[in-house]
Amino acid sequence: MENLKNTINWDHEHIMKINRSISTYDVKDEIVEEEVRKQIEPWLSAIFQSEHLSVLLGAGLTTAVTSIASLPSQGMWRIDFDGAYKERIKTYADIKATKSDRGKANLEDDLRTAFELLAGLQIAGHEVDALQLKTSIETALSEFISAILKTEEQFKKALEADFQKFDIEMMFDVEYGSKAEQKKLDYQKKAEEALSYLKSFLTSFASRTASRDRLNIFTTNYDRFIEYACDMAGILLLDRFIGKISPIMRSTKLELDYHYNPPGIRGEPRYVEGVARLTKMHGSIDWKFQGKKIVREPLQFGASSFMNESTEAVVIYPNSSKDIETDFFPYADMFRDFSAALCRPNSALVVYGYSFGDSHINRIIEDMLTLPSTHLVIIAYEDSAKRIKRFYEKHNPAQITLLIGSHFSDLKNLVDCYLPKAAIDKISVKAHELKERRGDKEPQNKSGEGRFDEWDS
């Protein structure tokens, strides 16, 4: 086991570890897709057939989608708070980030530190400083939420070729002149391509036959790209919210699902395919505290403005509610769902776009790996902070698959070459079986057409 851990050259740009096979590629090395695919695609197909399958999606997913669409992502900048405690907040956030193995602090560290300081100032009775800090926090939250909404808005307007209110309208006219209209259509094609790849990416995971446990989608993202793509792909999502007009989050997790009655069969409803369970572990920009409850506001994807109420009510981590009873609600419930889904035998977790910077999430994944029948797949753009390396070296390498580097994490490459083809198309399966019986060989193309995975075997 120790030799296998030490075999990986973590300084190389690309790392591929499949079972006990390890390959690393330097910057100058060429990756032959057809050769690599022969190792990755069958291995992922087998993992996707696990009894319990979950996927953890981080900010890297949004970055990948906006990159294909040639649009800017919102990022995770630092906050400069106003007042006398500005530098102390920054210093303490840096210290906390280092202790948690996150490395560099980000906006969430700054906000969490500011909230802790605000509580201390209020307890100590420093009302003037507390009011100034609270105002600064409100401003920072508003800017952050506006940046997330801006990313959604730009993507939606690019899809619809609606550039009348788009920031890059003037840039088009000035830079491209008479070719501006064609350039706008090029942006639309890029956005449509990005949405298509996101839908295919999610469908590869969600297309489990109904006889298997539902896919669990966990995300630390506040935006709604996952929900929007699932809607466009026809993937039905289940979460803790109940209701139509103002869906309310329930602490009691009812095992609701989608069923249908086949023709001629009564009393034996069947599960609907293409259903997944969604858990947004850090909240969402359309969740709001409403008294003691959390509701989901009817905020459309691509909306240009946010609700007029105070951002203090928005449920995004680490934003606090107004009283101690709900300080850890709903985040505690979200993490319980994460633990319940992962920490059971024959469970597989695929991680994409998550940099292992959250110790709470890492701890649950570590608990999962104490079960010998579980498996973890890490797909990452890079590991400059060495957090993935440290995590990997603490655990049994036989339980971990690594696909690290710009090639393996590229959304296009994943969908076109490496992710297994959706396997709920019974007609394709039967046609393939008939051709096999007759001795016909079906050609395989790059996109995976003509292949299938025997999910029911």
Helices and strands as residue ranges (DSSP letters): H 2-6, E 14-18, E 21-25, H 33-48, E 52-57, H 59-68, H 86-99, H 107-124, H 127-159, H 169-176, G 177-179, H 180-206, E 215-219, H 225-233, E 236-238, E 241-242, E 248-249, E 259-260, E 270-271, E 275-280, E 283-290, E 293-296, G 311-313, E 314-316, G 324-326, H 331-342, E 347-352, H 359-368, E 375-380, H 387-393, G 397-399, E 400-404, H 406-409, H 411-413, I 414-418, H 426-437
